[in-house]
Amino acid sequence: MSIKAKIKRLSRTSPAEIQYRLQEKLHILIEKKNHQQNVKNYFADDYNFFEDQFPEAIAFFQSDQVHKLLQDRKYTRLLAHLPDQSKKEQFKELLPDRFEQSLKRADEFLQNKFRFLGISFQLPDPIPWDADPVSLKPFPGGFYNDVDIFTNQNPGDVKHVWEVNRLQFLIELAKAYFLTGEKKYKVKIDQLVLDWYKKNPYQTGI
């Protein structure tokens, strides 16, 4: 965009939006300045992402009193209720086709097989979280705001990478574990979450 076009666009922008844009830019500059230190903190053994916002909740976990956390009125609205075992049997009995479909989808996820946004693919194990799922070529890393997601030089459609990293397929794995009690689903969830956490530090990559 030429300087003349930028000035013309700026003249049409409200003072409130200009203020917001400047504050946003300043915030990103501060994030970039602190990025390397934040990454170091992220990988520290004693780092806890939730401690500052939910210190009381973290205390319940550290004292092995999660059951009390689930009973605390301050947190009941924030946490999912424990699943009703009777609903599991009702689901199997009343919706057998949906039951089989759920297990089929979960078994595909066990093999890192995915289908979304018009493509089907199988990812290697461990999953390359920053790679295009079709070509398996990685996107650039570094501070998130420095990564140009719109350039044609990228290995593929960034939305495909984002979709994998949303981890919504974990719901299907958890559902299969609840319905069958088979630990292979729980083990897969644990492996995926831990691997994702290690390879996706805050404010890094796409």
Secondary structure, DSSP 4 states (H G I P E B T S, - for coil): --HHHHHHHHHTS-HHHHHHHHHHHHHHHHHHHHHHHHHHHHTSTT--TTTTT-HHHHHHHHTT-HHHHHH-HHHHTTSPPPPPHHHHHHHHHH-HHHHHHHHHHHHHHHTTEEEETTEEEE--SS--TTB-TTT-PBPP-SBGGG--TT-TTSSS-HHHHHHHHT-THHHHHHHHHHHH--HHHHHHHHHHHHHHHHH--TTB--
